Amino acid sequence: MHKHQHLLPIFVALCAAFALIDEVDGEYLIGVGSYDMTGPAAGVNMMGYANIDQNTAGIHFRLRARTFIVAESSQGARFAFVNLDAGMASQLVTIKVLQRLKTRFGDLYTQENLAISGTHTHAGPAGYLQYVVYSITSLGFINQTFDAIVTAIEQSIIQAHNNLKPGSILLNTGDVENAGINRSPSAYLFNPPEERARYTTNVDKTMTLLQLLDSATNRSIGAFSWFATHGTSMSRENRLISGDNKGAAARFFEDWFTFSNNSLSTRNTKFSTIENISTLRNKAQKIKATGGKPCGKTTSQGFKVRKNDGSRFVGAFCQSNVGDVTPNVLGAFCTDTGKPCDFNHSSCNGNDQLCVGRGPGYPDEILSTKIIGERQFEKAMELFSSATNPLSGKIDYRHAYINFTSIEVQLNESTVVKTCPAAVGAGFAAGTTDGPGVFGFQQGDSEINEMWKRLRDLLKEPSQYQVDCQKPKPVLLSTGEMFVPYAWAPAILPIQILRLGNFVILSVPGEFTTMAGRRLREAVKETLINNGNGEFDNETHVVMAGLTNTYSQYIATFEEYKQQRYEAASTLYGPHTLSAYIQEFKKLAKAMATGEQLGGTGLLPPDLSSVQLSLLQDPLGDSPPPGKRFGDMQQDVAQPKGGSFKKGDKPSATFWSANPRYDLLIEGTFAVVEMLQGERWVPVYDDDDFCLYFKWNVTVDNGSLYGLATIEWEVPEGAASGVYRLRHFGSSKKTKDSPNEYFTGASSAFTVS
């Protein structure tokens, strides 16, 4: 996947970008960091689709926390921005990260100047949010998921902090074509015609990219970009952990920079061979599977293709106002007839479950993920290579915690309205074209049938105040009034503005629709310009970082709220939610523009870690069958009829293995493709590669359960001819009396021609 046909002109462009750096003087201290946050890869529910049957069963490619820090001086104003390959940020994650950072750094990084943002992949492990409604399908809280994320954020920040050095930052923007369409176009049409007429499309196509440049070496150390498209290229049926399209874009970008930077056409072919294919076949036939062997806890780290030594280029693809934007750009169709779905309700003869969006690689979701990832990567590469606009000016930030359940919003001189306690409507249960929901609901439902009302009331009948406040939303679950066994939804939310010269980031704790995001950006920019005494102007660039610092579902416009499609039905705090955000962000913006330091509100979100429930069962597959060892072959590579695998073929091998939950092998790998070089095996792909799949499942033999790990390699176009084999790493169950036992095994060799 790392070879692209246009690599030579790209390399030329990269060299040109390096040449431009000579003209830029360092103004800031800059640092980047990255750390593995891949959670449990077996039997854990995935976060995003709320599909109780969607449990992890392997890894497509690993998840990472990517951080950049920018500071005015070693002790001067600074902020840290963390981009997670996760569904969203979590309030409890933020709380625990801040506690760890305070222990290490004192007050250098606080809630004021730290932003933690999720890419919104729907293919990562769940169980790390503290409110009940977000942990139902995961059967509660999952410490292993939570700890992996918290540790990765902490370590990526430490890495970025330790890497701080004088540098500059370049800004560039451009449109990404055909990477997202509006999945609720009928709701968008509810917005005023004169407002819609100001825009050529019903989604935001703009990608904004920052390139971070090391002044001492005249080289880039990282790039962070913001662009709105959902992390739903991988479907609700997928079981492999994946960063989805934004994670794929990051992998492609980082590999492109690294291997272009090393003047290599592609890392896949750096191990070439002069031996003919028949010689290679004869050599491969003599190399048999190794059988399972013990190894050390960190042995797999030595087999990583990309070793994290803190010096690697970091490329992050961040989320924006993504609420109504889907990567399934072919549109939504009925699975029974093949015809387009109903425009207003996204259903098929009243059945929401039959209406499903199609990605550009339909019906192949892996291909769709690759294509949408490549479209973002290629635009980022273009912006990176042509960036010439250096940022300058002060670093600043403002932050506030606000109780969103009862904000008085001044709409005009004579009208004051209020937000509501959190609630979701009937359209929430219908799901979206990316992931249809429960049968019997449709997007746009204005009523709830009596059966569902009775079931709802068994949990909690909404108060009359709530029913009236949320209108025209029919309240399906009054989550803001539900506190058993603990709070079902957040009430106190963080909002935040980060400033880097004339570049401004709005950290929002949810998914703004396209038009909602436009309104907030415009309101903040206007406030900055009107109150900034010339510090801000029309060239001030405002981006929105969605799903940041905590999660509170969706934010639709007042007009979109009327139709009650999924996004509106998931706008928790009632019809005036967006107006409340605009009002409160304008307060922050005015304070930033005038230099006012806001006093604290006295509000803090709760830390619910002590009351979390977890019903997840212990891992299965504790031992291999009698006479077998972990790492032994259950099914060796099946040699192809022609004697050699071709590009696009998928050699695979299955090993007896322990459950991957026994050790996540952080910064290690469960799967490796090795290539024979002389007498030495060299790792050339691992489970962080798009072309390599690690799959885990349980088999039953004579009434006993045994674990199986399958490694499947889709031979990429850039793979060199040669002798290869597949290797697996794992860890067995830890007992009271002994630590985990680590093992490895390799398949028989095979050739690629």
DAQUIRA-V391480 format. One record per run of one state. SS is the DSSP state (@ for helix, = for strand, . for the rest). FROM is the first residue (numbers start at 1). LEN is the number of residues. If there is no record, write none. Layout:
{{SS;FROM;LEN} {SS;FROM;LEN}}
//
This chain:
{{.;1;6} {@;7;15} {.;22;6} {=;28;9} {.;37;5} {=;42;6} {.;48;7} {=;55;5} {.;60;4} {=;64;8} {.;72;6} {=;78;7} {.;85;6} {@;91;15} {.;106;8} {=;114;5} {.;119;2} {=;121;1} {.;122;2} {=;124;2} {.;126;6} {@;132;3} {.;135;5} {=;140;1} {.;141;2} {@;143;20} {.;163;2} {=;165;11} {.;176;5} {=;181;2} {.;183;2} {@;185;4} {.;189;4} {@;193;4} {.;197;9} {=;206;9} {.;215;4} {=;219;8} {.;227;4} {=;231;1} {.;232;9} {=;241;1} {.;242;2} {@;244;18} {.;262;5} {@;267;3} {.;270;7} {@;277;9} {.;286;7} {=;293;3} {.;296;3} {@;299;5} {.;304;10} {=;314;5} {.;319;6} {=;325;2} {.;327;4} {=;331;4} {.;335;5} {=;340;1} {.;341;7} {=;348;1} {.;349;2} {=;351;1} {@;352;3} {=;355;4} {.;359;6} {@;365;22} {.;387;2} {=;389;2} {.;391;4} {=;395;9} {.;404;4} {=;408;3} {.;411;5} {=;416;3} {.;419;5} {=;424;2} {@;426;5} {=;431;1} {.;432;4} {=;436;1} {.;437;13} {@;450;11} {.;461;3} {@;464;7} {.;471;4} {=;475;3} {.;478;1} {@;479;3} {.;482;10} {=;492;9} {.;501;2} {=;503;5} {.;508;3} {=;511;2} {.;513;1} {@;514;18} {.;532;9} {=;541;5} {.;546;2} {=;548;1} {.;549;4} {=;553;3} {.;556;2} {@;558;4} {.;562;4} {@;566;4} {.;570;1} {=;571;1} {.;572;5} {@;577;18} {.;595;14} {@;609;3} {.;612;2} {=;614;1} {.;615;18} {=;633;3} {.;636;9} {=;645;1} {.;646;4} {=;650;7} {.;657;3} {@;660;3} {.;663;8} {=;671;7} {.;678;2} {=;680;7} {.;687;5} {=;692;10} {.;702;2} {=;704;11} {.;715;7} {=;722;10} {.;732;10} {=;742;5} {.;747;3} {=;750;3} {.;753;1}}
//
